Each structure stands twice: as C-alpha cells, then as structure tokens.
Amino acid sequence: MRGCNILRCRRTSRAGRPGILDRRRETVEHPFGSIKQWMNQGAFLMKGLENVRAEFSLTALAYNLRRALNILGVEAMVAAVRA
C-alpha cells in the first residue's frame, strides 16, 4: 500500500518541524484574505468553471498590480511598463 507509506512519511516529516503548517497557512492565506477585504470579493459572481476562472484571474491581476504599486511606487511601475 503505497498511499499509507506516503501519509506516514508526510506525518514524520512535519513532526520535526511543528511550525511549518502555521507558516504555510500565513503565507498562502494572506492574499485570499486581502482580496476578500480590499476588493469586497466574498463570493464569485459568475457561474461555470470557465467563467469563475476568468473572474479569479482578473481579481488576481488586480491584486498583483495593487501590490506592485504599493511596493514599487507609481514612478517605478510607469518606468517598468515603458521599458
């Protein structure tokens, strides 16, 4: 039973690093929390997998542009677009 070995292996690898799941949770969940709060994006407005993917892609693009503007500033972003 290969699946049992994988689960046992994962359990033992996390046992040596107890904070790894907390760190991953903080890293991964932050963008989704920010999207829900900043953009009032609690639930998808579209129906169907293709439409939901498109909606999330646009939301992620807006999130990434906003983060880049906050980190780099407007002048650096304009210079990067012109380059």
Secondary structure in CASP SS format (residue, H / E / C, confidence):
PFRMAT SS
TARGET T0000
AUTHOR 0000-0000-0000
METHOD secondary structure of the structure
MODEL  1
M C 1.00
R H 1.00
G H 1.00
C H 1.00
N H 1.00
I H 1.00
L H 1.00
R H 1.00
C H 1.00
R H 1.00
R H 1.00
T H 1.00
S H 1.00
R H 1.00
A H 1.00
G C 1.00
R C 1.00
P C 1.00
G C 1.00
I H 1.00
L H 1.00
D H 1.00
R H 1.00
R H 1.00
R H 1.00
E H 1.00
T H 1.00
V H 1.00
E H 1.00
H H 1.00
P H 1.00
F H 1.00
G H 1.00
S H 1.00
I H 1.00
K H 1.00
Q H 1.00
W H 1.00
M C 1.00
N C 1.00
Q C 1.00
G C 1.00
A C 1.00
F C 1.00
L C 1.00
M C 1.00
K C 1.00
G C 1.00
L H 1.00
E H 1.00
N H 1.00
V H 1.00
R H 1.00
A H 1.00
E H 1.00
F H 1.00
S H 1.00
L H 1.00
T H 1.00
A H 1.00
L H 1.00
A H 1.00
Y H 1.00
N H 1.00
L H 1.00
R H 1.00
R H 1.00
A H 1.00
L H 1.00
N H 1.00
I H 1.00
L H 1.00
G C 1.00
V H 1.00
E H 1.00
A H 1.00
M H 1.00
V H 1.00
A H 1.00
A H 1.00
V H 1.00
R H 1.00
A C 1.00
END
